[in-house]
Amino acid sequence: MLLNIAQKCLQLIGPEKAHDFTLSGLKITANTPLEWFYRQSLPNKPVSVMGIEFPNSVGLAAGLDKNGEAIDAFHSMGFGHIEVGTVTPRPQLGNQKPRLFRIRKKNAIINRMGFNNLGINNLITNLQAKESPAIVGVNIGKNRDTTLEHGLSDYIHCMKKVYEYANYIAVNVSSPNTPGLRSLQYGTLLDELLENLKQVQNDLTNQTNKYVPLALKIAPDLDRNEITSIAKAITRNDFDGVIATNTTLTRNDVEGLHHSDETGGLSGEPLFKRANQALDCLRQCLDPSIPIIAVGGIMSAKDAQKKLAIGADLVQIYTGFVYKGPKLIKDIVLKI
């Protein structure tokens, strides 16, 4: 009851203020008696993906806890894994505010945050402070002012820094809010990125005796030929998994609604069909041994079941969690 009231109150203030307030509260209350406010006891439904034993199939998508400030709190809610980031080598402010918009009628959000984060060193400090056994994926990207030609060095820098602390690493080439970033999904740029990151992974594995899987996060705004090409690059470079998908630039189902003309990536309910189409195509193009983490538009347990039926191995939630809170985690875990 109290949690429901809190969620309704947060919907009455600006979305970015609500986001920051929530994260601060979670950070302060984690690992204290006050975490009873959101702690949930869920059945253990283990699933093995990318060589990792996840306690359940439901994860928190990247973007909500960019700096890894509230990992233990999200673990208490019952998430089977938490993906933090996107993190960049150097801190950056992101795009000018306002940059986060709710479209309540469609359970949707538009964001143009622009990889706002406190940088890789701050994230490392937070990962070191983690007390729970939460499985953590680290989503890495490049700084806005790093050219595409030098983008590889940003990814490698982040990868080397987090390798010791991450359970898996997600390579973000699909955010629509960093100019030119999505071009890394194509052709020789993608092959060069994947090949080099795979080599760094091999080197780090030999140095640390620890294997940290690599997953590529792709956009939903790709046609079948583009997805097929990406799938071939993933296979050719022996990447460990794929995350499908990021936010969309299309405005299907929200046209004419307040804030629908804002630039940025659209997430939530209107993304569900498009993300599923990309998921279905990707599953057909990839060998079944290459796992897919599905994200995009999950607002109910039925939605999660649909993605698993298409061929996902894990699911992640973000906008659904913003609108429905921890109860959504429990509903999904209990019904899948």
C-alpha positions in Angstrom: 0.0 0.0 0.0 2.7 2.5 1.0 4.7 1.6 -2.0 1.8 2.2 -4.3 1.2 5.6 -2.7 4.8 6.5 -3.2 4.7 5.5 -6.9 1.6 7.7 -7.5 3.3 10.6 -5.8 6.4 10.3 -7.9 4.2 10.4 -11.0 3.1 13.9 -10.0 6.6 15.4 -10.2 8.9 15.8 -13.2 10.2 12.5 -14.6 13.9 13.3 -14.1 13.4 14.7 -10.6 11.4 11.6 -9.7 14.1 9.4 -11.1 16.9 11.1 -9.1 14.8 11.2 -5.9 14.0 7.5 -6.2 17.6 6.5 -6.8 18.8 8.6 -3.9 16.2 7.0 -1.6 17.2 3.5 -2.8 20.9 4.2 -2.2 20.3 5.5 1.3 17.9 2.6 2.4 19.7 -0.3 0.8 21.2 -2.8 3.4 19.2 -1.1 6.2 16.0 -2.0 7.9 14.2 0.5 5.7 14.6 -1.8 2.7 11.5 -3.7 3.9 9.7 -0.9 2.0 10.5 -2.6 -1.3 12.1 -5.9 -0.5 10.4 -9.0 -2.1 10.8 -12.6 -1.5 10.6 -14.5 -4.8 11.0 -18.1 -5.7 14.3 -19.2 -7.1 13.9 -20.0 -10.7 17.5 -20.4 -11.9 18.5 -20.1 -15.6 21.9 -20.5 -17.1 22.8 -17.9 -19.8 26.2 -17.0 -21.2 27.7 -19.4 -18.6 26.1 -17.4 -15.7 23.6 -18.8 -13.3 20.9 -16.2 -12.9 18.4 -16.7 -10.0 15.5 -15.8 -12.3 14.9 -14.5 -15.9 14.0 -10.9 -15.1 16.6 -8.1 -15.2 16.7 -4.4 -14.9 17.6 -2.8 -18.2 20.5 -0.3 -18.5 19.7 3.4 -18.2 17.9 3.5 -14.9 20.9 3.1 -12.6 23.6 4.5 -14.8 26.2 4.9 -12.0 25.5 1.7 -10.1 24.3 3.6 -7.1 21.4 1.3 -6.0 22.4 -2.2 -7.1 21.8 -3.7 -3.6 18.3 -2.2 -3.5 17.3 -3.5 -6.9 18.6 -6.9 -5.8 16.3 -6.8 -2.8 13.4 -6.2 -5.1 14.0 -9.5 -6.7 15.7 -8.7 -10.0 17.7 -11.6 -11.3 20.3 -9.2 -12.6 20.9 -5.5 -12.8 22.5 -3.9 -15.8 24.1 -0.6 -14.9 25.3 2.2 -17.3 25.6 3.2 -20.0 29.0 4.3 -18.6 31.7 6.3 -20.5 35.4 6.7 -19.8 35.0 10.3 -18.7 32.0 11.9 -16.8 29.6 13.8 -19.0 26.5 15.9 -18.3 24.4 14.5 -21.2 21.9 16.6 -23.2 20.3 19.8 -22.1 17.2 19.5 -19.8 14.4 18.8 -20.1 15.3 15.5 -21.7 12.9 12.9 -20.2 9.2 12.9 -21.0 6.3 10.6 -19.9 3.5 9.7 -22.3 1.1 8.3 -19.6 -1.7 7.4 -22.0 0.5 4.8 -23.7 2.7 3.8 -20.7 5.6 5.2 -22.6 8.7 7.4 -22.1 10.8 9.5 -24.5 14.3 10.2 -23.4 17.3 12.0 -24.9 19.5 11.8 -21.8 22.7 11.5 -23.8 24.8 9.0 -21.7 24.8 11.3 -18.7 27.0 9.6 -16.1 29.8 10.2 -13.6 32.4 8.2 -15.5 34.0 4.8 -15.3 36.0 5.4 -12.1 32.9 6.4 -10.1 31.1 3.3 -11.3 34.1 1.1 -10.2 33.8 2.7 -6.7 30.1 1.8 -6.6 30.7 -1.8 -7.8 33.4 -2.3 -5.2 30.9 -1.1 -2.5 28.2 -3.6 -3.5 27.3 -5.9 -0.6 24.7 -8.2 -2.2 25.4 -11.2 -4.5 23.5 -9.3 -7.3 24.5 -10.3 -10.8 25.6 -7.1 -12.6 26.0 -6.4 -16.2 27.9 -3.2 -17.2 26.7 -1.4 -20.2 29.6 0.5 -21.9 29.7 3.3 -24.5 31.8 6.1 -25.8 31.9 9.8 -24.8 30.0 12.2 -27.0 33.1 14.1 -28.0 35.0 11.0 -29.0 35.0 10.6 -32.7 33.7 7.3 -34.3 37.2 6.7 -35.5 38.5 6.7 -32.0 35.4 5.2 -30.4 37.0 1.8 -30.1 39.4 3.1 -27.5 36.6 4.3 -25.3 35.0 0.9 -25.3 38.3 -0.9 -24.6 39.1 1.5 -21.8 35.7 0.9 -20.1 36.0 -2.9 -20.7 39.4 -3.1 -19.1 38.2 -1.1 -16.1 35.1 -3.1 -15.3 36.2 -6.6 -16.3 37.1 -7.5 -12.7 33.7 -6.5 -11.3 31.2 -7.3 -14.1 29.4 -10.6 -14.5 28.9 -9.6 -18.2 29.6 -6.5 -20.3 27.0 -5.0 -22.7 28.3 -3.1 -25.7 26.0 -0.2 -26.5 26.1 0.8 -30.2 22.4 1.6 -30.4 21.5 4.6 -28.3 19.8 7.2 -30.5 21.0 10.1 -28.3 24.7 10.1 -29.1 25.3 11.5 -32.6 26.5 8.9 -35.0 26.6 6.0 -32.5 24.2 3.8 -34.4 26.5 3.7 -37.4 28.7 1.4 -35.4 26.0 -1.3 -36.0 27.0 -1.6 -39.7 29.7 -3.1 -41.9 33.4 -2.8 -41.2 32.9 -0.5 -38.2 30.9 -3.2 -36.4 33.3 -5.9 -37.4 36.3 -3.9 -36.2 34.6 -3.1 -32.9 33.6 -6.7 -32.2 36.9 -8.2 -33.3 38.9 -5.9 -31.1 36.7 -6.3 -28.1 36.9 -10.1 -28.4 40.7 -9.9 -28.5 40.7 -7.8 -25.4 38.3 -10.3 -23.7 40.7 -13.1 -24.6 43.7 -11.2 -23.2 41.8 -10.3 -20.0 40.7 -13.8 -19.5 44.2 -15.1 -19.7 45.4 -12.4 -17.2 42.6 -12.8 -14.7 41.5 -16.4 -15.1 38.0 -15.0 -15.3 35.7 -15.1 -18.4 33.3 -12.2 -18.7 30.8 -12.6 -21.5 30.2 -9.9 -24.1 26.7 -8.9 -25.4 25.9 -6.5 -28.1 22.9 -4.2 -27.6 21.1 -3.4 -30.9 18.4 -0.9 -32.0 14.9 -1.9 -33.0 15.0 0.4 -36.1 16.7 -2.1 -38.3 15.4 -4.0 -41.3 15.8 -7.7 -41.8 18.9 -7.4 -44.0 20.6 -5.2 -41.3 19.7 -7.6 -38.5 21.0 -10.5 -40.6 24.3 -8.7 -41.2 24.6 -8.0 -37.4 23.9 -11.6 -36.6 26.6 -12.8 -39.0 29.1 -10.3 -37.4 28.1 -11.6 -33.9 28.7 -15.2 -35.0 31.9 -14.4 -36.9 33.4 -12.7 -33.9 32.2 -15.2 -31.4 30.3 -12.7 -29.3 28.5 -14.3 -26.3 25.0 -12.8 -26.6 22.8 -10.0 -27.9 20.4 -7.5 -26.2 17.4 -6.7 -28.2 16.5 -3.9 -28.2 17.2 -0.3 -27.4 14.7 2.5 -27.7 13.1 3.5 -31.1 13.0 6.7 -33.1 9.6 5.9 -34.5 6.5 7.4 -33.0 3.9 4.7 -33.9 0.9 4.6 -31.6 1.9 7.9 -29.9 1.4 10.4 -32.7 -0.6 13.5 -31.6 -0.1 12.8 -27.9 1.5 15.3 -25.5 5.3 15.1 -25.8 5.2 12.7 -28.8 7.1 15.3 -30.9 10.0 15.4 -28.5 13.3 14.1 -30.0 14.9 11.0 -28.4 14.2 7.3 -28.0 10.7 6.0 -27.3 10.3 3.1 -24.8 7.4 1.4 -23.2 4.2 -0.1 -24.5 4.5 1.3 -28.1 7.9 -0.3 -28.5 6.7 -3.8 -27.8 5.7 -4.9 -31.3 8.7 -3.4 -33.0 11.2 -4.9 -30.5 9.5 -8.3 -30.9 9.9 -8.1 -34.6 13.6 -7.5 -34.2 13.8 -10.2 -31.6 12.1 -12.7 -33.9 14.3 -11.9 -36.8 17.4 -12.1 -34.7 16.4 -15.4 -33.3 16.0 -16.8 -36.7 19.4 -15.5 -37.9 21.4 -16.7 -34.9 22.4 -20.2 -33.8 20.2 -21.3 -30.8 23.4 -21.5 -28.7 23.8 -17.7 -28.9 21.5 -16.2 -26.2 19.3 -13.1 -26.5 18.3 -10.8 -23.7 15.0 -9.2 -24.7 13.9 -5.8 -23.6 11.4 -3.3 -25.0 7.7 -2.7 -24.0 7.3 -5.3 -21.2 4.4 -4.1 -19.1 3.1 -7.5 -17.8 4.0 -11.1 -17.2 2.2 -11.9 -20.5 4.5 -9.6 -22.4 7.5 -11.3 -20.8 6.1 -14.7 -21.7 5.7 -13.5 -25.3 9.4 -12.6 -25.6 10.5 -15.9 -24.1 8.2 -17.7 -26.5 9.8 -15.9 -29.5 13.1 -17.1 -28.4 14.6 -14.8 -25.7 16.7 -16.4 -22.9 16.3 -13.5 -20.4 14.1 -10.4 -20.3 14.7 -6.9 -18.9 12.3 -4.2 -17.9 12.7 -0.4 -17.6 9.6 1.7 -18.5 7.2 -1.0 -17.2 9.1 -0.9 -13.9 8.9 2.9 -13.8 5.1 2.8 -14.2 4.3 -0.4 -12.2 7.1 -0.7 -9.7 8.6 -3.8 -8.1 5.2 -5.7 -8.3 6.0 -6.2 -12.0 9.1 -8.1 -11.2 7.2 -10.4 -8.9 4.3 -10.9 -11.4 6.7 -12.0 -14.1 8.8 -14.3 -12.0 5.8 -16.0 -10.6 4.2 -16.6 -14.0 7.1 -17.6 -16.3 
